[in-house]
Amino acid sequence: MASGDIVVGLDIGTSKIATIIGNTWQSDPEKIEIVGVGTAPSEGLRKGVVVDIEKTTASIRESVKVAEMMAGVQVGSVYAGIAGGHILGQTSHGVVAVSGEGHQIIQTDVDRAINTAKATATPVDREVLHVISQDFVVDDQDGIKHPVGMSGIRLEAYVHIITGAVASVQNLLKSINNAGLSVEDIVLEPIASADSILTSDERAVGVTLADMGGGTTDIVIYKDDALRHTKVIAVGGDHVTNDIAQLLKMTPYDAEILKHRRGCALVELIEAHEKIQPPTVGGFQRPRLIPRQHLAEIIQCRMEETIDLIHNEIASYGTSTPAGLVLTGGTSLVSGLLELVQDRLPYPVRIGYPRPLKGLSDRVNSPIYATGVGLVMYGSVVRQSTESGRQFMKPGDNLFGQITQRMKEWFSEYF
């Protein structure tokens, strides 16, 4: 298997770290075969942010090792997912005069317009992760996706810029580099999840994806085939687990198991006579039976809060998304959640699974792996683009030097 055909997605989450190895078959992104899958408990992160580099590095090594053994290859570089409350998204606007002969727009004009939008003031403590084109305006004609070849005097570009805190990005990169891996690119996790789940029709008419992880719920809104809005909500599945642990007097480990085995997010789905026996702490308490509905009440209360936060974010965006809401991530698998959301929200809702691929597709056919599969798909496309070969950071590199260089390149293109 040629090393150039291998694309690796590294999903570094609060609850788990997943490594997905894909073979693109002669670098064809349309023919991805999953050849290796590895997971490990995530140690060293809180709410999507690295708080212990040593523990995070050890978890990454464990996940990658499992995937390498399954695939029979050695991983040297990855496309890494990033999330956390430090992530911010904003839409920026740039305007240039058309310079082409006869006022015909050429690619250079498009690049200059995008670079002008990029030049929006970015604080020194922020790192630009993505600059994603939305629409172009030629003179007074808006809603244009591909302006090259059109005639006009004035070209405007609207882009969505996603940034992260430099310190948080640096700690994530250090953890990956310390595991002996180079980083080909950093990708916002819900964007990767969207790549593996959403259809072209959903992106066109308007859709919201909520990636419900352990520490955060990450939201992206697409409309007219473009990313329009991003938001990270600091509520996730771990909050549900902690509620169960505190109210039912058990360890978070036991609460997590109980949540997935006997939990339900909608009380009315549970029969009144059903009982459960929660584990005790240290074995010093006598075994007890409690109504299963009591556990469901705890879960439903927190889930309703999360659903309302998602709905408020969609409402604040100000534009309808007819394709509704797609839920993914590990927390989306809690029993009864889909029914609860459908009862509570006035638009279509579904659970998002990664699209079928070749190879070990059955091993990743779960919302848990949506981000990892999306990272592989994202990487395979980037490998074929004109930006192919860019390496974000490798062991020994200086992050701040790389940020400075990237900003210099942007400004030199325009100024």
NUVOTI-414120 format. One record per residue (C-alpha): z, y, x. Coordinates in pm, whole numbers. Each point is the difference from the previous one (the first is absolute). Layout:
// NUVOTI-414120
atom up:Z | north:Y | east:X $
...
This chain:
// NUVOTI-414120
atom up:0 | north:0 | east:0 $
atom up:-113 | north:327 | east:159 $
atom up:284 | north:246 | east:52 $
atom up:-220 | north:282 | east:-127 $
atom up:-18 | north:-170 | east:-338 $
atom up:377 | north:-6 | east:-43 $
atom up:169 | north:275 | east:-203 $
atom up:378 | north:-2 | east:-40 $
atom up:200 | north:180 | east:-266 $
atom up:370 | north:63 | east:68 $
atom up:198 | north:94 | east:-311 $
atom up:339 | north:133 | east:114 $
atom up:214 | north:23 | east:-309 $
atom up:367 | north:53 | east:-70 $
atom up:53 | north:-358 | east:-121 $
atom up:-262 | north:-198 | east:190 $
atom up:-259 | north:25 | east:274 $
atom up:-332 | north:-172 | east:-69 $
atom up:-278 | north:-69 | east:248 $
atom up:-343 | north:-86 | east:-141 $
atom up:-275 | north:-115 | east:237 $
atom up:-357 | north:21 | east:-125 $
atom up:-329 | north:-114 | east:150 $
atom up:-286 | north:229 | east:-103 $
atom up:-281 | north:-244 | east:90 $
atom up:-221 | north:188 | east:246 $
atom up:189 | north:317 | east:-92 $
atom up:-130 | north:-4 | east:-357 $
atom up:275 | north:162 | east:-216 $
atom up:-147 | north:-167 | east:-310 $
atom up:75 | north:-348 | east:136 $
atom up:367 | north:10 | east:88 $
atom up:175 | north:-333 | east:48 $
atom up:379 | north:-9 | east:10 $
atom up:95 | north:-227 | east:291 $
atom up:366 | north:79 | east:60 $
atom up:301 | north:119 | east:-199 $
atom up:347 | north:67 | east:135 $
atom up:310 | north:152 | east:-157 $
atom up:347 | north:79 | east:125 $
atom up:305 | north:173 | east:-146 $
atom up:-10 | north:369 | east:84 $
atom up:293 | north:112 | east:212 $
atom up:37 | north:354 | east:122 $
atom up:-163 | north:199 | east:-281 $
atom up:150 | north:203 | east:-281 $
atom up:-213 | north:144 | east:-280 $
atom up:-314 | north:-71 | east:199 $
atom up:120 | north:180 | east:314 $
atom up:98 | north:-162 | east:331 $
atom up:371 | north:47 | east:71 $
atom up:35 | north:-269 | east:268 $
atom up:-296 | north:-45 | east:237 $
atom up:134 | north:-316 | east:164 $
atom up:51 | north:-184 | east:-328 $
atom up:-334 | north:118 | east:-138 $
atom up:-177 | north:-120 | east:315 $
atom up:162 | north:-344 | east:-29 $
atom up:-109 | north:-31 | east:-364 $
atom up:-356 | north:100 | east:89 $
atom up:-12 | north:-259 | east:278 $
atom up:122 | north:-273 | east:-237 $
atom up:-257 | north:84 | east:-267 $
atom up:-290 | north:23 | east:245 $
atom up:99 | north:-326 | east:173 $
atom up:-16 | north:-192 | east:-329 $
atom up:-342 | north:145 | east:-82 $
atom up:-131 | north:-74 | east:351 $
atom up:106 | north:-362 | east:-19 $
atom up:-173 | north:-43 | east:-336 $
atom up:-322 | north:169 | east:115 $
atom up:-10 | north:-142 | east:351 $
atom up:-68 | north:344 | east:153 $
atom up:198 | north:254 | east:197 $
atom up:46 | north:340 | east:-160 $
atom up:-44 | north:302 | east:225 $
atom up:-49 | north:289 | east:-243 $
atom up:77 | north:76 | east:-364 $
atom up:-66 | north:235 | east:-286 $
atom up:352 | north:103 | east:-95 $
atom up:125 | north:113 | east:-338 $
atom up:235 | north:294 | east:-36 $
atom up:211 | north:126 | east:-289 $
atom up:331 | north:177 | east:-56 $
atom up:138 | north:317 | east:-151 $
atom up:-133 | north:208 | east:292 $
atom up:-361 | north:-47 | east:-119 $
atom up:-159 | north:308 | east:-157 $
atom up:-342 | north:52 | east:-155 $
atom up:-176 | north:328 | east:-73 $
atom up:-348 | north:110 | east:-100 $
atom up:-166 | north:253 | east:229 $
atom up:-313 | north:214 | east:-33 $
atom up:-254 | north:111 | east:260 $
atom up:-305 | north:232 | east:-26 $
atom up:-295 | north:48 | east:237 $
atom up:-341 | north:164 | east:-8 $
atom up:-293 | north:-243 | east:-1 $
atom up:-169 | north:11 | east:340 $
atom up:-291 | north:-239 | east:-52 $
atom up:-360 | north:118 | east:9 $
atom up:-105 | north:136 | east:-335 $
atom up:365 | north:-18 | east:-112 $
atom up:-24 | north:-378 | east:-26 $
atom up:337 | north:-165 | east:49 $
atom up:20 | north:-234 | east:300 $
atom up:278 | north:-228 | east:117 $
atom up:127 | north:263 | east:244 $
atom up:68 | north:234 | east:-293 $
atom up:197 | north:-272 | east:-177 $
atom up:202 | north:-71 | east:314 $
atom up:76 | north:368 | east:47 $
atom up:115 | north:37 | east:-361 $
atom up:231 | north:-301 | east:31 $
atom up:135 | north:125 | east:334 $
atom up:71 | north:338 | east:-156 $
atom up:203 | north:-173 | east:-269 $
atom up:176 | north:-203 | east:270 $
atom up:100 | north:320 | east:175 $
atom up:262 | north:74 | east:-265 $
atom up:334 | north:82 | east:156 $
atom up:174 | north:-324 | east:93 $
atom up:358 | north:27 | east:132 $
atom up:52 | north:-126 | east:354 $
atom up:236 | north:-268 | east:-128 $
atom up:-271 | north:-155 | east:-222 $
atom up:-271 | north:-249 | east:102 $
atom up:-328 | north:-11 | east:-193 $
atom up:-64 | north:-358 | east:-110 $
atom up:-300 | north:37 | east:-233 $
atom up:-254 | north:268 | east:-88 $
atom up:-188 | north:-131 | east:-306 $
atom up:-296 | north:180 | east:-154 $
atom up:19 | north:62 | east:-373 $
atom up:-287 | north:225 | east:-112 $
atom up:-239 | north:266 | east:123 $
atom up:-117 | north:320 | east:-164 $
atom up:-343 | north:144 | east:79 $
atom up:-4 | north:364 | east:-104 $
atom up:134 | north:-31 | east:-358 $
atom up:-91 | north:-366 | east:-57 $
atom up:311 | north:-218 | east:22 $
atom up:66 | north:-373 | east:-17 $
atom up:-245 | north:-85 | east:280 $
atom up:72 | north:-312 | east:206 $
atom up:-290 | north:2 | east:250 $
atom up:-126 | north:354 | east:69 $
atom up:-226 | north:-82 | east:299 $
atom up:-358 | north:95 | east:-84 $
atom up:91 | north:244 | east:-276 $
atom up:-83 | north:371 | east:25 $
atom up:261 | north:272 | east:-16 $
atom up:164 | north:296 | east:170 $
atom up:366 | north:-97 | east:-19 $
atom up:157 | north:-344 | east:43 $
atom up:358 | north:-76 | east:-100 $
atom up:193 | north:-319 | east:74 $
atom up:310 | north:-131 | east:-173 $
atom up:200 | north:-258 | east:195 $
atom up:328 | north:-181 | east:-46 $
atom up:217 | north:16 | east:312 $
atom up:281 | north:-251 | east:47 $
atom up:265 | north:67 | east:263 $
atom up:313 | north:-171 | east:123 $
atom up:300 | north:116 | east:200 $
atom up:-81 | north:-27 | east:371 $
atom up:336 | north:-161 | east:80 $
atom up:-46 | north:-268 | east:-268 $
atom up:-357 | north:-73 | east:112 $
atom up:112 | north:-16 | east:363 $
atom up:280 | north:-247 | east:-73 $
atom up:-237 | north:-224 | east:-194 $
atom up:-253 | north:4 | east:282 $
atom up:268 | north:-69 | east:261 $
atom up:117 | north:-302 | east:-196 $
atom up:-355 | north:-140 | east:-18 $
atom up:-75 | north:77 | east:366 $
atom up:327 | north:-160 | east:111 $
atom up:-122 | north:-317 | east:-171 $
atom up:-298 | north:4 | east:238 $
atom up:-254 | north:126 | east:-252 $
atom up:-245 | north:288 | east:2 $
atom up:-51 | north:205 | east:-318 $
atom up:-363 | north:50 | east:-100 $
atom up:96 | north:229 | east:-286 $
atom up:286 | north:89 | east:-233 $
atom up:-74 | north:-25 | east:-373 $
atom up:207 | north:122 | east:-292 $
atom up:109 | north:-322 | east:-169 $
atom up:-95 | north:82 | east:-361 $
atom up:-351 | north:94 | east:120 $
atom up:-28 | north:-345 | east:159 $
atom up:132 | north:-162 | east:-318 $
atom up:-255 | north:193 | east:-205 $
atom up:-281 | north:-130 | east:223 $
atom up:98 | north:-358 | east:-79 $
atom up:71 | north:43 | east:-373 $
atom up:-184 | north:282 | east:-176 $
atom up:-351 | north:-36 | east:-136 $
atom up:-271 | north:263 | east:45 $
atom up:6 | north:65 | east:-376 $
atom up:375 | north:69 | east:6 $
atom up:-38 | north:246 | east:288 $
atom up:-283 | north:175 | east:-182 $
atom up:160 | north:54 | east:-341 $
atom up:350 | north:64 | east:137 $
atom up:287 | north:-233 | east:85 $
atom up:350 | north:7 | east:143 $
atom up:129 | north:-266 | east:239 $
atom up:375 | north:-38 | east:56 $
atom up:94 | north:-221 | east:296 $
atom up:357 | north:-107 | east:-83 $
atom up:163 | north:-100 | east:327 $
atom up:355 | north:-66 | east:102 $
atom up:93 | north:350 | east:113 $
atom up:-255 | north:225 | east:-170 $
atom up:-262 | north:16 | east:-273 $
atom up:-325 | north:142 | east:137 $
atom up:-243 | north:165 | east:-241 $
atom up:-370 | north:83 | east:41 $
atom up:-229 | north:144 | east:-268 $
atom up:-378 | north:-42 | east:10 $
atom up:-252 | north:191 | east:-209 $
atom up:-378 | north:34 | east:33 $
atom up:-2 | north:-247 | east:291 $
atom up:237 | north:210 | east:210 $
atom up:367 | north:-1 | east:90 $
atom up:154 | north:293 | east:-186 $
atom up:376 | north:-31 | east:37 $
atom up:264 | north:-181 | east:204 $
atom up:375 | north:-20 | east:-48 $
atom up:284 | north:-210 | east:137 $
atom up:299 | north:-53 | east:-230 $
atom up:320 | north:-106 | east:175 $
atom up:81 | north:-276 | east:-251 $
atom up:-94 | north:-365 | east:47 $
atom up:102 | north:-359 | east:-54 $
atom up:297 | north:29 | east:236 $
atom up:161 | north:242 | east:-242 $
atom up:-14 | north:-266 | east:-271 $
atom up:148 | north:-253 | east:241 $
atom up:284 | north:235 | east:95 $
atom up:76 | north:69 | east:-368 $
atom up:32 | north:-375 | east:-65 $
atom up:214 | north:-50 | east:310 $
atom up:243 | north:277 | east:-92 $
atom up:31 | north:-66 | east:-372 $
atom up:16 | north:-381 | east:23 $
atom up:209 | north:-5 | east:319 $
atom up:-222 | north:-196 | east:239 $
atom up:-179 | north:46 | east:331 $
atom up:-339 | north:177 | east:8 $
atom up:-153 | north:-325 | east:129 $
atom up:122 | north:-195 | east:-303 $
atom up:-94 | north:287 | east:-232 $
atom up:-359 | north:-5 | east:128 $
atom up:-29 | north:-372 | east:-66 $
atom up:155 | north:36 | east:-346 $
atom up:-236 | north:289 | east:-84 $
atom up:-310 | north:-209 | east:62 $
atom up:127 | north:-334 | east:-135 $
atom up:178 | north:106 | east:-319 $
atom up:-63 | north:372 | east:-32 $
atom up:-202 | north:169 | east:-272 $
atom up:-92 | north:365 | east:-50 $
atom up:0 | north:-15 | east:-382 $
atom up:317 | north:-106 | east:-181 $
atom up:-178 | north:-95 | east:-323 $
atom up:-183 | north:-280 | east:180 $
atom up:331 | north:-181 | east:67 $
atom up:168 | north:-224 | east:-257 $
atom up:352 | north:111 | east:-88 $
atom up:148 | north:-344 | east:72 $
atom up:-134 | north:-22 | east:358 $
atom up:267 | north:-1 | east:271 $
atom up:-19 | north:22 | east:378 $
atom up:253 | north:-75 | east:274 $
atom up:-11 | north:275 | east:264 $
atom up:100 | north:-100 | east:354 $
atom up:341 | north:115 | east:119 $
atom up:81 | north:187 | east:320 $
atom up:161 | north:-224 | east:261 $
atom up:81 | north:-271 | east:-256 $
atom up:340 | north:151 | east:-79 $
atom up:-77 | north:76 | east:-364 $
atom up:-16 | north:-260 | east:-272 $
atom up:-351 | north:-79 | east:-130 $
atom up:-89 | north:208 | east:-304 $
atom up:-266 | north:8 | east:-267 $
atom up:-153 | north:323 | east:-124 $
atom up:-274 | north:70 | east:-257 $
atom up:-341 | north:12 | east:164 $
atom up:-64 | north:306 | east:-214 $
atom up:264 | north:182 | east:207 $
atom up:-207 | north:-55 | east:313 $
atom up:-311 | north:116 | east:-187 $
atom up:178 | north:319 | east:-112 $
atom up:74 | north:89 | east:362 $
atom up:-360 | north:-57 | east:105 $
atom up:-152 | north:174 | east:-301 $
atom up:211 | north:312 | east:50 $
atom up:-126 | north:53 | east:356 $
atom up:-357 | north:-97 | east:-87 $
atom up:-11 | north:250 | east:-284 $
atom up:102 | north:271 | east:245 $
atom up:-279 | north:-104 | east:237 $
atom up:-259 | north:-16 | east:-278 $
atom up:97 | north:347 | east:-121 $
atom up:-37 | north:139 | east:354 $
atom up:-347 | north:-154 | east:26 $
atom up:-99 | north:138 | east:-341 $
atom up:130 | north:347 | east:89 $
atom up:-207 | north:-4 | east:319 $
atom up:-312 | north:-97 | east:-191 $
atom up:69 | north:274 | east:-256 $
atom up:53 | north:260 | east:273 $
atom up:-345 | north:-79 | east:142 $
atom up:-140 | north:158 | east:-316 $
atom up:-311 | north:-214 | east:-53 $
atom up:-35 | north:-315 | east:-210 $
atom up:-54 | north:-336 | east:169 $
atom up:-172 | north:-212 | east:-269 $
atom up:20 | north:-321 | east:205 $
atom up:378 | north:28 | east:-22 $
atom up:261 | north:-125 | east:245 $
atom up:-22 | north:-288 | east:246 $
atom up:329 | north:-136 | east:134 $
atom up:16 | north:-196 | east:324 $
atom up:246 | north:-85 | east:276 $
atom up:286 | north:-249 | east:-5 $
atom up:204 | north:180 | east:-264 $
atom up:-290 | north:-20 | east:-247 $
atom up:64 | north:-377 | east:-21 $
atom up:339 | north:40 | east:-170 $
atom up:-17 | north:-193 | east:-326 $
atom up:-49 | north:217 | east:-308 $
atom up:-101 | north:313 | east:192 $
atom up:-356 | north:5 | east:-133 $
atom up:124 | north:-27 | east:-361 $
atom up:255 | north:276 | east:59 $
atom up:-259 | north:238 | east:145 $
atom up:-249 | north:-78 | east:-276 $
atom up:266 | north:79 | east:-261 $
atom up:102 | north:321 | east:173 $
atom up:-329 | north:160 | east:105 $
atom up:-296 | north:108 | east:-216 $
atom up:-282 | north:-126 | east:223 $
atom up:-132 | north:-335 | east:132 $
atom up:215 | north:-178 | east:258 $
atom up:-74 | north:-304 | east:214 $
atom up:142 | north:-179 | east:305 $
atom up:-232 | north:34 | east:299 $
atom up:-90 | north:-304 | east:213 $
atom up:-220 | north:10 | east:313 $
atom up:-362 | north:-84 | east:-69 $
atom up:-102 | north:-356 | east:94 $
atom up:-123 | north:-48 | east:356 $
atom up:-107 | north:-303 | east:201 $
atom up:225 | north:-227 | east:200 $
atom up:372 | north:-2 | east:-79 $
atom up:-48 | north:223 | east:-302 $
atom up:251 | north:-201 | east:-203 $
atom up:272 | north:82 | east:255 $
atom up:-38 | north:373 | east:-60 $
atom up:-70 | north:-5 | east:-375 $
atom up:309 | north:205 | east:-83 $
atom up:89 | north:369 | east:-37 $
atom up:232 | north:-56 | east:297 $
atom up:-305 | north:-21 | east:227 $
atom up:-211 | north:276 | east:-157 $
atom up:69 | north:243 | east:284 $
atom up:-60 | north:-254 | east:278 $
atom up:-331 | north:-115 | east:-149 $
atom up:-102 | north:362 | east:-56 $
atom up:72 | north:83 | east:364 $
atom up:-237 | north:-278 | east:108 $
atom up:-269 | north:128 | east:-238 $
atom up:55 | north:359 | east:118 $
atom up:-24 | north:-106 | east:364 $
atom up:-319 | north:-196 | east:-52 $
atom up:-168 | north:307 | east:-152 $
atom up:124 | north:231 | east:278 $
atom up:-137 | north:-239 | east:261 $
atom up:-348 | north:58 | east:-147 $
atom up:29 | north:378 | east:-35 $
atom up:-97 | north:266 | east:250 $
atom up:369 | north:32 | east:83 $
atom up:10 | north:-363 | east:111 $
atom up:199 | north:-62 | east:314 $
atom up:259 | north:275 | east:-41 $
atom up:337 | north:-128 | east:109 $
atom up:291 | north:195 | east:-142 $
atom up:257 | north:-114 | east:254 $
atom up:52 | north:-281 | east:249 $
atom up:307 | north:-101 | east:206 $
atom up:86 | north:272 | east:247 $
atom up:-179 | north:285 | east:-181 $
atom up:173 | north:329 | east:-79 $
atom up:-7 | north:79 | east:-372 $
atom up:39 | north:375 | east:33 $
atom up:-284 | north:13 | east:252 $
atom up:-223 | north:-188 | east:-241 $
atom up:86 | north:234 | east:-287 $
atom up:-79 | north:304 | east:215 $
atom up:-331 | north:-150 | east:110 $
atom up:-103 | north:-87 | east:-358 $
atom up:78 | north:354 | east:-118 $
atom up:-197 | north:146 | east:295 $
atom up:-300 | north:-214 | east:-95 $
atom up:14 | north:122 | east:-362 $
atom up:23 | north:367 | east:93 $
atom up:-264 | north:-21 | east:274 $
atom up:-250 | north:-136 | east:-253 $
atom up:34 | north:311 | east:-214 $
atom up:116 | north:280 | east:227 $
